[in-house]
Amino acid sequence: MTELLEPATTFCQTPFCADLGLLDADVAVFAAPHGTPYKPGVASHAANGAAAVRKALSWYSANPEQFDFDSMKTIFGEASMVDCGDVPGELNDGEKNRQAIHDTTRRVLSRCSMPILLGGDDSVPIPFIEGYGTAGYNDLTVLQVDAHIDWRHDVDGETHGFSSTMRRCSEMAHVTNIVQIGARGPGSARESDYIDAQEWGVQFFTARDIHLTGMEAAISAVPEGANVILAIDVDGIDPTLVPGIILPAFGGLSYQDMLELIHGVASRATIVGADFVEYVPEQDPTGRGAQAIARLVSNVIAATH
């Protein structure tokens, strides 16, 4: 059984839950700094992302008594929440990392808490989403925000890296719908990957689509009453807001776009979890990207409680 590590600072100074067997909260935040590396032995470019997001908000924007005009509720709504710490990772063992993330997710769900995962790169959502299947969830919708579609079968033989996230999700029996929002510019995808995704049934709303016609169509693509996992690669957000990413692409989603998406989805479906990945604090000396991500996490919590 994986023992989680206590972080230097918990998310918004919430209590640390040292034992998942005693977890008793509506929301459980945890982090996975390490997933499946393309270069074994080399730490993920986003390994320090969760720590930066955890400490990003000051008292006025982290105090649960404060009223938040983004959600029109107190900052976390009525939710009780804890931070369960970090999943320990091995720089040379992606399989072990995946198993630990999967097991942590399943254990959080078994305690009737909503998991929110802070990455780490975009390989960590693969075992996170997989954990819902072994926890008994079926007919899940995965709503991804990302500048890239992540449908590569493999990169240099590695099938579980950060360019393959959504293809691996499409192979999970409990994932029946995928909506992908924010694609723009070049990435690792080939045209054949895009065709494969369309043939599977993915509904795509590019960043250009959103800027031209708004977020309503993308929100409406989520089936009413569905159980939804929000898979947020923060490079889907415009780099003027979140500059700490490895491959900046112009024309991403705005903060208000993200608020509309989060609250719009919550109004028609049930958000059962979320991950926020790919933040690289070393590329963001002002820390404003970490603040934006932490505020979006807060809105997910408030929107669901």
N, C-alpha and C positions, 0 to 999 in steps of 0.2 A: 504494500500500500504506500503510495507516494505521500511523503510528508512535505507540506509546503513551507517555504521560507518566509520569515517575517520581513516585510519591507522596511526600509529606513523611514519612510513616511507612508501612511495609508492614504487612500483616495479621500480627499476633502476631510482629513482627520477623523474618519469614521473608525469605529472600533475594529481591532484586529481579531479575527476568529482563528485561533490556533488549532482547533480540532474540528474538522468537517463533520465528524460524527455528532457534534453538539451544535451544528449550525442551525440557527433559528432566526431567520431574517427574510424579508421579502426579496431582497436583492443581495447577491454575493459577487463582488468584484474580485477577480484574480488576474494574475499576469503570467504570460509565457514568453520570456525574453528570447528563448531559443526554440526553433522548430526543426525543419529539415534543411540542412545546409547544402548549398551547391559546392562549397569548398570545405570539406571536413577539416576541423581544427581551427577554422576562422570564425570568430563571433559574427552573428548577424549584424548587418548595418543598422538594424532597428532595435538592437538588444537593450539600449538604454531608454527607449521610448516610453515604456510604462512608468518608469521612475520619474521622468519629467512631467508626465501627465498627472501623476498622483500629487505632485507638489505645486501644480500650476496655479491653483485658485487660492486667493487670500480670504480672509474671514468674511468679508461682505458677500462674496459669491460662493461660499462654502457652508455658511451657517444655515442649517435647515429651517430656522425660524424666519428667514428673509423671504419676502414675496418676490416672485420672479415674473416679470412681464413677458418673457418669452413663452412661458407655459400657462400663465395666469393662475398659478398655484404657488405654494411655498416651494422652495428650491427642489426638493425631492418628492413633492406631493405628499402623500400619506405613507410613503414607503419607509420601512425599517431596512437598514443596510449595514453590511459589514464588508471589510476587505479581508480576503482569505490568504493574501500573500502571493508569493511567486512559486510557480512550478519549477523545480530544479531542472537544469538542462545540461546536456553533454554536447560539447562542440563536435564530437566525432560520431555521435550516435543518434541520427534522426529518428530511427525506429523507436528507440527508448523514449525520446522526447515526445513523439506522437502518442505513445501508450500512456505516458504520464498526463498529458493534456486531456486525452480521451477519458481517463479514469477520473480526473478531477471534475470534469464537466458532468459526468454521470453521477458522481457523488453529490454534487451541488443540486442537480435536478431531483435526486432521490430525497432530498430534504425540503422539496417544494419551494426552492428559491430560484429566482431568475438569475442565470449567470451572465455576467458582463466580462468579457475577456479583453485585456489590454495586451497588445503585442509589443515587440516581436514583429517579424516580417509576415508576409501574406501566405506563408506555409502553415502557420499555427491554426488558422480556421479549419483546415481539413479535419484534424482529429476532434476539434471542438464541435463541428457540425455532425461528425460521425457519432459522437457521444450521445446525441439525442436519439439516434436509432436504438442503441442498446439500452437507453433509459425508457423505451417504450413509446416514443413519439412516432407518429405516422403522418403522411400527407402534409409534409412541411413545405412552405414556400421560403426560398432563400432570396432575399432582396439584397443585391450587391451594389454598392457605390464604388466605382473604380475608374481610373483613366484607362485601364487595360482590361481585356476580357478574360485573361487567365485560362485559356482553353488549350494550352500546349499539352500534348500527351507526355512529353518528357523534355528535359533540357540536358544534353550530354549524358543521357541514360538515367537521370534522376526523375522519377515520376511524381514525387510529392513535394517539389519545391514551389516557390512562390509564383511561378508562371503557370501552374497546373491546378490551381485551387478550384475553379468552377468546373473543370472537366471531372475532377475527382468527385465533386459534389453530385454531378449528374449521374454518377454510377451508384449512388447510395439509394437503396430501395425506398427509404423514408422521405426522400426529397422528390416531390412530384411537380413543383413549379419553380422556375428560376426567372427572376426579373433583374436585368442588369442595366444600371444607370450611370451615365457620365463618361462613356468611352470617347476618347479623342486622341488625335495625334498617332504617331507610330509607337509600337511597343514590340513585344516578342512574338505576337500572334502572326500566323500566316493566314492568307485568305481561306485556306482549307479549314482552319480552326473556326473561323467565323461561320463558314457554311455548316460545319458539324454542329455548332451551337444552335443555329437556326433550325436545322433538321431535328434536333432533340426537342425543340419547342421553346427555347429561350425567347423572351420578349425583351428586345433591346430599345433603350431610349438614350441616344448619344447626348453628349453635352450640348451639341448644337441643337438637337431636338428640344432640349429643355429650355435653352435660351430663346428659341424661336416661338415655342407654343406653351411654355410653362410646365409645371410639374403634375398637373391634373391627370393627364393620360397615364403617366407612370404609376401614380397612386392607384388609379382605377384598374390597372393591370393586376393588382393584388386581389385575389378572390375574397369576397366578403366573408368574414368569419374565419379566415384562414389563420393557422399558427405560423408566425413569421419570425425568421432569424434575420436581423440586420447585419450584413457583412460589410463593414466600412473600411475600405482601404483609403487612407486619408489623402492619397494623391488624386482621388476623385474630386477633392475640394480644390478650388483655385489656389495656386501657389502664392498669390498675394496675401492670402489669409493663413495658409499653412505652408510656409516655405521649407520646412524640414522634411524633404523627401529626396529620393535618389534620382528620380527622373521627372523633373518639372515639365508639365504640359500646360500650355496657355489655355484659358477659356473654361476652367472648371466650374463646379457648382459653388454658389455663394453660401454664406452662413444662413441667409434667409431661405434659400432653396432647401438647405438641409433641415431647417426647422419645419418648413412646410411638409417635407417628406415624412419626417418623424411623426409629427402630430397628425398628418393626414392618414398615414398608415394605421396609427393607433386608433383612429376614429372608425375604421371599417374592418379591422382585423385585430388579432391578438399578437402582440410582440412577445415572444417567449425567450428572447435572448439577443445579445448583440456582441460583435467584436469590433474593435478599433485597432487597426494595425498599420505598420509601415511608417510610423513617425520616427524621424531621425533628428534628435535634438542637436546634434553637432552641426547640422545645417541651418539651425534656427537660433542664432545668438540672442535674439530678443525674447525668445520663449513665447511669442504671441500665438504660435501654432498650437503649442501645448495647452494654452488657455482656451483656445477655440475648441479643441478636442474635448477637454474636460467639461466645457459648457454643453457640448452636444451630448456627452454621456449623461450629464445631469438632466437634460431634456428627455432623453430616453426613459430615465427612471421616473420622472414626473409624469410623462405621457402615459405610462403603463400603471400608475398607481394614483 
